[in-house]
Amino acid sequence: MALYAIGDLHLSLSGNKSMEVFGDAWKDYVARIENALGQLTEEDVLVLAGDTSWGMTLQEAEADFRFLDRFPGKKYLIKGNHDYWWATAAKFRRFCEEKELRSLELLHNNCILYGDYAVCGTRGWFLEEDQKPHNAKVLAREVMRLEASLQAAGEKPILCFLHYPPLYQGYRCPEILAMLEKYRVQGCYYGHLHGPTIRRRIEGQFGNTDFSLISADYLGFIPKKICEM
C-alpha cells in the first residue's frame, strides 16, 4: 500500500488537444500513463496535482475520468490552471455517482489521511503571471484554501500537493511558503513546469520542507512514490 503522485497528465481522450505536438517528451504519453497506472494496486492512493483533463466541462472530461477510474486505487484530484471542467466538490461528487466513477475525489479545502500522514493541497498561484488587479485577490483566496487544508490535518505530519510551484529559480511565493512553514509541512510536491522550464525547478530542502517536482513529463509519466505503509 503506497501513496503516489503525478501532475499534468493533460488527458484529452474525447478532444483534440494531444500533448504530442510539444515534442518527443510527450510521444505516446497516454499509453505510457496507461502502463504506469496499471501497476497500481487497489490499496494504493494516487494524488493528481492538477491539469488532469483538457475538458471544458465535466461532460467533456468524462472520457478522461473513465480512463483514470478503471485503474486500481483511489485518486484525489487537485485543481490546475487548465482544469476548466472544475466544479464544486458537491457537483463533482454527484457527477461521479451518476456516472459510476467510484475511485475519484477532489482534494480541495480538505485533507485526507494516509497512515500517519495528512495529505493536503490546493492549486496555488503565480502572482506575477500577469498584472491584472484581481491577482492579489486570487492569491489570497488560494492561501485561505491552503490553510483550510492544512488546519484540517490536526497534529499529523503533513504532505502538501500544489499545482503551481511555490518556488523555483528566480521566483518565490512568500505567502504560500509562509503557510508551509507555519504548519511544519514535511514535503511539498508541485507540477506545472514543463519542457525548458523544468531546468528552473528547485528540489530538496528549503526551510523545513522538502520540495519535489512531479509534473508528468518530468517523471517520465510514472507516478512518484511518496511513502508507503
GUNU-681610 format. One record per residue (C-alpha): x, y, z. Coordinates in nm, 4 decimals, m for minus. Layout:
N
+----------+----------+----------+
:       px :       py :       pz :
+----------+----------+----------+
:        X :        Y :        Z :
...
+----------+----------+----------+
This chain:
229
+----------+----------+----------+
:       px :       py :       pz :
+----------+----------+----------+
:   0.0000 :   0.0000 :   0.0000 :
:   0.1657 :   0.3214 :  m0.1185 :
:   0.0943 :   0.6892 :  m0.1783 :
:   0.1853 :   0.8116 :  m0.5264 :
:   0.1594 :   1.1473 :  m0.7021 :
:   0.1850 :   1.2909 :  m1.0505 :
:   0.0674 :   1.6143 :  m1.2098 :
:  m0.0160 :   1.7492 :  m1.5534 :
:  m0.1467 :   1.4414 :  m1.7321 :
:  m0.3256 :   1.6716 :  m1.9807 :
:  m0.5610 :   1.3997 :  m2.0977 :
:  m0.7888 :   1.4708 :  m2.3941 :
:  m0.9389 :   1.1360 :  m2.4867 :
:  m1.2595 :   1.2880 :  m2.6258 :
:  m1.0959 :   1.6010 :  m2.7670 :
:  m0.8170 :   1.7078 :  m2.9979 :
:  m0.5558 :   1.8536 :  m2.7618 :
:  m0.2957 :   1.5808 :  m2.7614 :
:   0.0244 :   1.6964 :  m2.5952 :
:   0.2320 :   1.5069 :  m2.8523 :
:   0.2637 :   1.8316 :  m3.0509 :
:   0.5035 :   1.9505 :  m2.7777 :
:   0.7805 :   1.7149 :  m2.8800 :
:   0.9331 :   1.3760 :  m2.8163 :
:   0.8954 :   1.4009 :  m2.4389 :
:   0.5198 :   1.3608 :  m2.4909 :
:   0.5324 :   1.0860 :  m2.7540 :
:   0.2790 :   0.8089 :  m2.6768 :
:   0.2136 :   0.9746 :  m2.3405 :
:  m0.1353 :   0.8264 :  m2.2957 :
:  m0.0021 :   0.4744 :  m2.3490 :
:   0.2816 :   0.5460 :  m2.1062 :
:   0.0356 :   0.6735 :  m1.8453 :
:  m0.1794 :   0.3647 :  m1.9032 :
:   0.1156 :   0.1331 :  m1.8495 :
:   0.2255 :   0.3130 :  m1.5308 :
:  m0.1202 :   0.3338 :  m1.3707 :
:  m0.1743 :  m0.0321 :  m1.4495 :
:   0.0958 :  m0.1113 :  m1.1944 :
:  m0.1083 :   0.0332 :  m0.9062 :
:  m0.2949 :  m0.1876 :  m0.6619 :
:  m0.6366 :  m0.1433 :  m0.5029 :
:  m0.4699 :  m0.0387 :  m0.1763 :
:  m0.2700 :   0.2423 :  m0.3368 :
:  m0.3583 :   0.6127 :  m0.3319 :
:  m0.2739 :   0.8495 :  m0.6188 :
:  m0.2734 :   1.2298 :  m0.5970 :
:  m0.3207 :   1.4038 :  m0.9329 :
:  m0.1703 :   1.7501 :  m0.8928 :
:  m0.3688 :   1.9495 :  m1.1464 :
:  m0.4130 :   1.9816 :  m1.5239 :
:  m0.5628 :   1.6344 :  m1.5361 :
:  m0.8025 :   1.6867 :  m1.8290 :
:  m0.8430 :   1.9389 :  m2.1112 :
:  m1.2231 :   1.9009 :  m2.0943 :
:  m1.4046 :   2.2324 :  m2.0656 :
:  m1.6922 :   2.0778 :  m1.8676 :
:  m1.7420 :   1.7674 :  m1.6549 :
:  m1.9188 :   1.6088 :  m1.9514 :
:  m1.6288 :   1.6816 :  m2.1868 :
:  m1.3856 :   1.5399 :  m1.9317 :
:  m1.5879 :   1.2217 :  m1.8756 :
:  m1.3764 :   1.0047 :  m2.1065 :
:  m1.0626 :   1.1123 :  m1.9209 :
:  m1.2218 :   1.0381 :  m1.5841 :
:  m1.3346 :   0.6952 :  m1.7052 :
:  m0.9814 :   0.6252 :  m1.8218 :
:  m0.8470 :   0.7065 :  m1.4739 :
:  m1.1257 :   0.5277 :  m1.2906 :
:  m1.0536 :   0.1926 :  m1.4490 :
:  m0.7130 :   0.1691 :  m1.2816 :
:  m0.6751 :   0.0313 :  m0.9283 :
:  m0.6556 :   0.2534 :  m0.6232 :
:  m0.8084 :   0.5759 :  m0.5014 :
:  m0.7364 :   0.9018 :  m0.6898 :
:  m0.7531 :   1.2524 :  m0.5436 :
:  m0.7583 :   1.5449 :  m0.7853 :
:  m0.6205 :   1.8962 :  m0.7260 :
:  m0.7184 :   2.1891 :  m0.9465 :
:  m0.4732 :   2.3062 :  m1.2105 :
:  m0.4783 :   2.6195 :  m1.4233 :
:  m0.6085 :   2.4212 :  m1.7220 :
:  m0.8756 :   2.2215 :  m1.5374 :
:  m1.1625 :   2.4201 :  m1.6881 :
:  m1.4036 :   2.1362 :  m1.6060 :
:  m1.3545 :   2.2024 :  m1.2335 :
:  m1.6795 :   2.2195 :  m1.0354 :
:  m1.7730 :   2.2327 :  m0.6701 :
:  m1.6992 :   1.9234 :  m0.4651 :
:  m2.0722 :   1.8542 :  m0.4401 :
:  m2.1226 :   1.8764 :  m0.8182 :
:  m1.8210 :   1.6580 :  m0.8842 :
:  m1.9435 :   1.4020 :  m0.6311 :
:  m2.2896 :   1.3908 :  m0.7914 :
:  m2.1349 :   1.3593 :  m1.1362 :
:  m1.9187 :   1.0658 :  m1.0240 :
:  m2.2176 :   0.8969 :  m0.8605 :
:  m2.4297 :   0.9368 :  m1.1747 :
:  m2.1517 :   0.8061 :  m1.3987 :
:  m2.0476 :   0.5338 :  m1.1505 :
:  m1.6922 :   0.6671 :  m1.1241 :
:  m1.6021 :   0.5205 :  m0.7887 :
:  m1.2334 :   0.5976 :  m0.7389 :
:  m1.2196 :   0.9765 :  m0.7950 :
:  m1.2461 :   1.2552 :  m0.5367 :
:  m1.1351 :   1.6166 :  m0.5099 :
:  m0.8644 :   1.7372 :  m0.2721 :
:  m0.9863 :   2.0925 :  m0.2123 :
:  m1.0406 :   2.2798 :   0.1169 :
:  m0.9893 :   1.9491 :   0.2960 :
:  m0.7303 :   1.6846 :   0.3692 :
:  m0.7195 :   1.3079 :   0.3535 :
:  m0.5441 :   1.0752 :   0.5921 :
:  m0.2868 :   0.8255 :   0.4744 :
:  m0.1366 :   0.6187 :   0.7526 :
:   0.0358 :   0.8586 :   0.9915 :
:   0.0228 :   1.1441 :   0.7401 :
:  m0.2269 :   1.4124 :   0.6449 :
:  m0.2405 :   1.4761 :   0.2694 :
:  m0.3271 :   1.8395 :   0.1916 :
:  m0.3373 :   2.0525 :  m0.1200 :
:  m0.4695 :   2.3273 :  m0.3441 :
:  m0.3837 :   2.4901 :  m0.6759 :
:  m0.1554 :   2.7688 :  m0.5515 :
:  m0.0805 :   3.0755 :  m0.7629 :
:   0.1808 :   3.2717 :  m0.9593 :
:   0.1175 :   3.6324 :  m0.8622 :
:   0.3267 :   3.7747 :  m1.1436 :
:   0.1894 :   3.5606 :  m1.4275 :
:   0.0072 :   3.8741 :  m1.5363 :
:  m0.0565 :   4.2100 :  m1.3770 :
:  m0.4364 :   4.2109 :  m1.3615 :
:  m0.5695 :   4.3708 :  m1.0433 :
:  m0.7612 :   4.0596 :  m0.9396 :
:  m0.4419 :   3.8546 :  m0.8990 :
:  m0.3819 :   3.9580 :  m0.5376 :
:  m0.7368 :   3.8502 :  m0.4541 :
:  m0.6877 :   3.5151 :  m0.6252 :
:  m0.3646 :   3.4568 :  m0.4369 :
:  m0.5299 :   3.5490 :  m0.1058 :
:  m0.8080 :   3.3004 :  m0.1791 :
:  m0.5592 :   3.0254 :  m0.2588 :
:  m0.3700 :   3.0949 :   0.0644 :
:  m0.7004 :   3.0638 :   0.2549 :
:  m0.7762 :   2.7347 :   0.0805 :
:  m0.4327 :   2.6039 :   0.1591 :
:  m0.4648 :   2.6997 :   0.5235 :
:  m0.8070 :   2.5336 :   0.5469 :
:  m0.6499 :   2.2141 :   0.4153 :
:  m0.3506 :   2.2396 :   0.6488 :
:  m0.5693 :   2.3123 :   0.9502 :
:  m0.7736 :   2.0003 :   0.8770 :
:  m0.4564 :   1.7942 :   0.9293 :
:  m0.4640 :   1.8491 :   1.3028 :
:  m0.1439 :   1.7254 :   1.4650 :
:  m0.0480 :   1.4778 :   1.1932 :
:   0.2677 :   1.5315 :   0.9851 :
:   0.1713 :   1.6936 :   0.6561 :
:   0.2420 :   1.6156 :   0.2922 :
:   0.1263 :   1.9018 :   0.0696 :
:   0.0443 :   1.8898 :  m0.3016 :
:   0.0180 :   2.2008 :  m0.5184 :
:  m0.0229 :   2.2583 :  m0.8878 :
:   0.1829 :   2.5765 :  m0.9098 :
:   0.5376 :   2.5637 :  m0.7689 :
:   0.5716 :   2.7924 :  m0.4662 :
:   0.9361 :   2.8460 :  m0.5593 :
:   1.1731 :   2.7927 :  m0.8485 :
:   1.4837 :   2.9681 :  m0.9761 :
:   1.4094 :   3.3393 :  m0.9759 :
:   1.0690 :   3.3085 :  m0.8086 :
:   0.9251 :   3.2797 :  m0.4586 :
:   0.5653 :   3.2941 :  m0.3395 :
:   0.6214 :   3.4117 :   0.0186 :
:   0.2562 :   3.3771 :   0.1187 :
:   0.2449 :   3.0075 :   0.0261 :
:   0.5903 :   2.9392 :   0.1675 :
:   0.4897 :   3.1037 :   0.4965 :
:   0.1929 :   2.8663 :   0.5247 :
:   0.4123 :   2.5629 :   0.4638 :
:   0.6493 :   2.6848 :   0.7335 :
:   0.3722 :   2.7751 :   0.9796 :
:   0.2221 :   2.4259 :   0.9626 :
:   0.5590 :   2.2479 :   0.9530 :
:   0.4877 :   2.0764 :   0.6217 :
:   0.7331 :   1.7910 :   0.5716 :
:   0.7056 :   1.7534 :   0.1962 :
:   0.5680 :   1.9758 :  m0.0814 :
:   0.5074 :   1.8308 :  m0.4287 :
:   0.4217 :   2.0520 :  m0.7249 :
:   0.3649 :   2.0377 :  m1.1005 :
:   0.3067 :   2.2905 :  m1.3802 :
:   0.6669 :   2.3102 :  m1.5053 :
:   0.7276 :   2.1562 :  m1.8474 :
:   0.9931 :   2.1458 :  m2.1141 :
:   1.2636 :   2.4132 :  m2.0753 :
:   1.1111 :   2.5478 :  m1.7509 :
:   1.1915 :   2.2176 :  m1.5773 :
:   1.5502 :   2.3415 :  m1.5557 :
:   1.4325 :   2.6148 :  m1.3188 :
:   1.2887 :   2.3731 :  m1.0646 :
:   1.4044 :   2.3734 :  m0.7046 :
:   1.4103 :   2.0372 :  m0.5294 :
:   1.5300 :   1.9352 :  m0.1888 :
:   1.5190 :   2.1138 :   0.1452 :
:   1.4025 :   2.4736 :   0.1674 :
:   1.3272 :   2.5889 :   0.5204 :
:   1.1794 :   2.2866 :   0.6959 :
:   1.0109 :   2.1458 :   0.3852 :
:   1.1393 :   1.9058 :   0.1211 :
:   1.0280 :   2.0097 :  m0.2315 :
:   0.9817 :   1.7882 :  m0.5386 :
:   0.8594 :   1.8461 :  m0.8936 :
:   0.6018 :   1.5878 :  m1.0050 :
:   0.4889 :   1.7083 :  m1.3490 :
:   0.4227 :   1.4088 :  m1.5726 :
:   0.6811 :   1.4752 :  m1.8426 :
:   0.9491 :   1.5304 :  m1.5767 :
:   0.8624 :   1.1948 :  m1.4163 :
:   0.8510 :   1.0131 :  m1.7477 :
:   0.4752 :   0.9608 :  m1.6882 :
:   0.5433 :   0.7279 :  m1.3949 :
:   0.3868 :   0.8435 :  m1.0643 :
:   0.6342 :   0.9239 :  m0.7891 :
:   0.6114 :   0.7044 :  m0.4788 :
:   0.5824 :   0.9415 :  m0.1840 :
:   0.5632 :   0.6904 :   0.1011 :
:   0.4158 :   0.3531 :   0.1873 :
:   0.2559 :   0.1814 :   0.4833 :
+----------+----------+----------+
